[in-house]
């Protein structure tokens, strides 16, 4: 079952990522096939807000699912610098941005790989809007259905 989720909106003073960090976060969330587009995007506050809102959704969804499932670490680095940004973001993020993650959870922010995959898939249309128009006119949202894989390895980043 999927639920329609609107991404969180942020005031300009609440945006935490630099241009470089925004691109790293977007590459962390979106598949490698989108990385060239991400590199070509003109930077804007709306794009910074999009990246931050996606990361908040991924962290919050991961904590909503919980960590009762078998988890394995991977030595693969998803995007150079992404894990460092994830930790730094957790220290600066406001508690009221999250529904499911506690203050302690945010300090040690972690996300599941399958949550990143779902967020990246469902928001790829919005990423293309940034590529073509640079500024989406509508509130950003998508139908999200997080399903814990029943086989294979579940990776937790963070």
RACOR-V725405 format. One record per helix or strand. SS is the DSSP state (@ for helix, = for strand). FROM is the first residue (numbers start at 1). TO is the last residue. If there is no record, write none. Layout:
# RACOR-V725405
SS FROM TO
SS FROM TO
This chain:
# RACOR-V725405
= 3 6
@ 12 14
@ 19 29
@ 32 40
@ 45 65
= 72 72
@ 82 92
@ 95 97
@ 103 107
= 111 112
@ 113 122
@ 124 132
= 141 144
= 155 157
